[in-house]
Each structure stands twice: as structure tokens, then as C-alpha cells.
Amino acid sequence: MPTVAVAGHQNVPGVTNIVLDHKRAARLALKHLQELGHERIAFIQGQTLSSDSSVRWAAICEVAEELGIRIDPELTIRIESTDSTPRVGYPFAKQLLSSGRPFTALFAYNDIPPGRDPGEGPEERSERATRCASWFFADRR
């Protein structure tokens, strides 16, 4: 049976691996934020349990240096959780926001949306969506 693995990290006979270009992805995202005028970017790093975390973070750091974007350790947080659902990013984004350190953009690892409280209902989600639009997409300078 034909088998394809995305971001497979082992060569397995009969399995096609799709290899992700982390450096290109980092360049596209960071260049976009830079072109929008963002200089103070917060980062949410992925969990250490993810096989791509260290490679992806290294690519982000390398590209940031090439583009002259400073990665402020005080605006960088690593997800320390075994939760692998998209809601895992919410408490970490909230922690960055409450730190009092200003930033104008948030670079979140993979498919981690920063503004989703897992316990909220539809009404709260609608209100939160409005708040998140201003938190994460507006100019926070």
C-alpha cells in the first residue's frame, strides 16, 4: 500500500517522506513581519517532545540573524506541555501578553493559535476573537 510520511525523520523502505523546508518557511514568515514594520517580535517555541522543534527553532534563529531581527529571550517562551492539540498555545500567548514587555507581532510554532481558551463557549469565543484580532494583528507599539 502506498505510504507517505510528512516530516518523517527516518528512512523506511517503501515510505515516501515529505521533508519540510524550515529555513524557507522561517524566511517567508519573518520577512513578511519585517515588511509590515514589526521589529519587536515575540516567539512561541514548540515542545521539546516534537521531533521538529530544535530544527525549526535553529532555522528561525538563523534567518532572524540574516534579516537583522533580534530575538529577545524575554519575548520567547517554550511550550512546556504534552498537549498536542492546537489549544496548547493559549496559556503561553497569554503569559507573553501579561509580561508587560511590548511586542508588535507573535510568531507561533506550527499550528498553535495563540488566542483560544479551551473552556470558553461560543459567546466567549466571539468576544475573544475580537480581542485577539486587536492583540495579535493590530500594531501593538
C-alpha positions in Angstrom: 0.0 0.0 0.0 1.4 3.4 -0.9 2.5 5.4 2.2 3.6 9.0 2.7 5.0 10.5 5.9 5.1 14.2 6.4 8.3 15.4 8.2 9.4 11.8 8.5 12.7 11.6 10.3 13.6 8.0 9.4 14.2 6.4 6.0 11.7 3.5 5.9 11.7 1.2 2.8 8.5 1.8 0.8 7.6 5.1 2.5 7.9 8.4 0.8 9.0 11.2 3.2 7.9 14.8 2.6 10.7 16.9 4.1 9.8 20.4 5.4 12.0 23.3 4.5 12.0 25.0 7.8 14.5 27.7 6.7 12.3 28.8 3.8 9.2 28.8 6.0 11.0 30.9 8.6 12.3 33.3 5.9 8.8 33.8 4.4 7.2 34.4 7.8 9.9 36.7 9.3 10.3 38.6 6.0 6.6 39.2 5.9 6.5 40.5 9.5 9.6 42.7 8.8 8.0 44.2 5.7 5.0 45.1 7.8 7.3 47.0 10.0 7.5 44.7 13.0 10.7 44.9 15.0 9.7 43.5 18.4 8.5 40.0 17.7 7.5 37.5 20.4 8.1 33.8 19.7 6.4 30.7 21.0 8.7 27.7 20.6 7.4 24.2 20.2 7.5 21.4 22.7 10.8 19.5 23.2 8.8 16.3 22.5 8.2 17.4 18.9 10.8 15.9 16.6 10.9 19.2 14.5 11.3 21.7 17.4 15.1 22.0 17.5 15.5 22.0 13.7 12.7 24.5 13.3 14.0 26.8 16.1 17.5 26.7 14.6 16.1 27.7 11.2 14.1 30.6 12.8 17.2 31.9 14.7 19.4 31.6 11.6 17.0 33.5 9.4 16.3 36.1 12.0 20.0 36.8 12.3 20.3 37.1 8.5 17.4 39.5 8.4 18.7 41.6 11.3 15.8 40.6 13.5 16.7 40.4 17.2 15.2 37.5 19.1 14.7 38.8 22.6 14.9 35.9 25.1 12.3 37.8 27.3 9.9 37.6 24.4 10.5 34.0 23.7 8.6 31.2 25.5 8.8 27.4 25.0 5.6 25.4 25.3 6.1 23.0 28.2 3.2 20.7 27.8 2.4 17.3 26.4 -0.8 18.5 24.9 -0.5 18.3 21.1 -3.8 20.0 20.3 -4.0 23.5 18.8 -5.3 24.9 22.1 -1.9 24.4 23.7 -0.7 27.9 22.6 -3.3 29.9 24.5 -1.8 30.0 28.0 1.7 30.7 26.6 0.4 33.6 24.5 -1.5 34.9 27.5 1.8 34.7 29.5 3.6 36.8 26.9 0.9 39.3 26.8 0.8 39.7 30.6 4.6 40.0 30.8 4.4 43.8 30.2 7.1 43.6 27.6 5.9 45.3 24.4 5.8 43.4 21.1 4.1 44.1 17.9 3.9 40.5 16.4 3.8 37.0 17.6 5.5 34.1 15.7 3.8 30.9 17.0 5.2 27.4 16.3 3.4 25.3 13.8 -0.4 25.2 14.1 -0.6 26.7 17.6 -3.2 29.5 17.6 -2.3 31.9 20.4 -5.9 33.0 21.3 -8.0 30.0 22.2 -9.2 29.4 25.7 -10.3 25.7 25.7 -13.0 26.2 28.2 -14.9 29.0 26.5 -18.3 28.7 24.9 -19.5 30.3 21.6 -20.3 33.7 23.1 -16.9 34.0 24.7 -15.2 32.7 21.6 -16.8 35.5 19.6 -15.7 38.1 22.1 -12.2 36.6 22.3 -11.9 36.6 18.5 -12.4 40.3 18.6 -9.9 40.8 21.4 -7.3 38.6 19.6 -7.7 40.5 16.4 -6.5 43.6 18.2 -3.9 41.8 20.3 -2.2 39.9 17.5 -2.9 41.6 14.3 -3.0 45.3 15.2 0.0 47.4 15.8 0.8 47.0 19.4 3.6 49.7 19.6 
